[in-house]
Amino acid sequence: MKPTHHKLLNTIALLFMLVMNTLAVSLPIGGKTTGELSDLYPNLFVPAGFTFAIWSVIYLLLVGFIAYQWIVSDDKSKVEKIGNWFVLNGLANGSWIVAWHYELVPVSIVIMLVLLGSLIMMYRKLNINYFGKYGIKWLVYTPISVYLGWISVATIANFTTVLVSYGWSGFGISEDVWAVVVLIVAVILGCLMLYRHKDIFYAGVIAWASYGILSKRLADTVAMDAKIEHTSQVALYIMIIGILLTITIGILGKRKSQISN
């Protein structure tokens, strides 16, 4: 595919995402907002409403991501490596809105997995590492990192919603323990991304989600929230410490490399 066609398709995919998400709020699609639909399937993993403002950040970053493709003339740039995965992601993003707003919960998780899979493929194609020897591509790496971080959290939340919609009892595991388990999984993912890719932005999203869950639970007086409150607080601290350590080690490593050269 010619580079210009590739950029054009990516641009159309982003416009499709933005239009569908705008309609989801302005109409809204299906007669209910995304937040109202989320409230139909209450669970302890859902963060406070303000947490979802991260979507504004994600779309702003994606606009920069697309702009970068038009500005950089090098056909062999990192962005070219993603192939059609961004287009697939855009189609999945808009389709998820439709499935969610028409309460097709099982369909929504399938689409969410496509969203997650396409982002993982883009992440791998770009070989993201924030302290690698090739330097940082802020308008390339950061949008994908933040987007992948949030979709990782959203996939867990979406999967939990599917279980709630079917009245799943968690194999006898209480709701608060289940929420603790899935939050621990999210923290492990954040730590792995810090260790393998020095991805402070992915970890930052996990920290943001943890803060959102903590805020939601603190606003609730239900006694069974205690476990998830403590876990989300610890998760927040772990992510913050991990990010600071990664930045410190990365800076020191770069200085050492510059001195040796």
QUIPENOR-V472582 format. One record per residue. RES is the residue in one small letter. NEAR is the number of other ideal C-beta (glycine too) atoms within 10 Angstrom. Layout:
BEGIN
res,near
RES,NEAR
RES,NEAR
END
This chain:
BEGIN
res,near
m,10
k,8
p,15
t,10
h,9
h,19
k,17
l,14
l,15
n,23
t,18
i,14
a,22
l,20
l,13
f,16
m,21
l,16
v,12
m,19
n,19
t,12
l,15
a,21
v,12
s,9
l,12
p,16
i,19
g,18
g,10
k,18
t,16
t,17
g,12
e,12
l,21
s,19
d,11
l,12
y,17
p,10
n,15
l,26
f,24
v,22
p,22
a,15
g,13
f,11
t,19
f,16
a,10
i,20
w,14
s,10
v,16
i,18
y,18
l,12
l,18
l,24
v,15
g,15
f,24
i,20
a,12
y,18
q,20
w,13
i,9
v,16
s,7
d,9
d,11
k,8
s,14
k,17
v,25
e,16
k,14
i,23
g,13
n,14
w,20
f,25
v,19
l,18
n,27
g,24
l,19
a,23
n,25
g,20
s,18
w,26
i,23
v,17
a,19
w,24
h,22
y,15
e,14
l,15
v,19
p,10
v,16
s,23
i,20
v,16
i,21
m,24
l,15
v,16
l,24
l,18
g,16
s,23
l,24
i,15
m,17
m,24
y,21
r,12
k,16
l,17
n,12
i,25
n,15
y,21
f,19
g,13
k,7
y,8
g,10
i,14
k,18
w,14
l,19
v,22
y,23
t,21
p,23
i,27
s,25
v,22
y,27
l,25
g,27
w,22
i,25
s,22
v,26
a,18
t,18
i,18
a,20
n,23
f,15
t,22
t,24
v,17
l,16
v,18
s,15
y,10
g,6
w,11
s,11
g,14
f,6
g,6
i,12
s,13
e,19
d,19
v,15
w,20
a,25
v,20
v,13
v,19
l,25
i,13
v,12
a,24
v,23
i,12
l,18
g,28
c,15
l,13
m,25
l,22
y,11
r,10
h,21
k,21
d,28
i,23
f,22
y,29
a,26
g,19
v,26
i,28
a,23
w,21
a,29
s,27
y,20
g,22
i,28
l,22
s,17
k,21
r,26
l,13
a,9
d,13
t,7
v,9
a,7
m,14
d,19
a,11
k,17
i,25
e,18
h,13
t,24
s,29
q,16
v,15
a,24
l,20
y,12
i,18
m,26
i,15
i,11
g,21
i,21
l,11
l,12
t,20
i,15
t,10
i,13
g,16
i,11
l,11
g,12
k,13
r,10
k,10
s,11
q,8
i,7
s,6
n,5
END
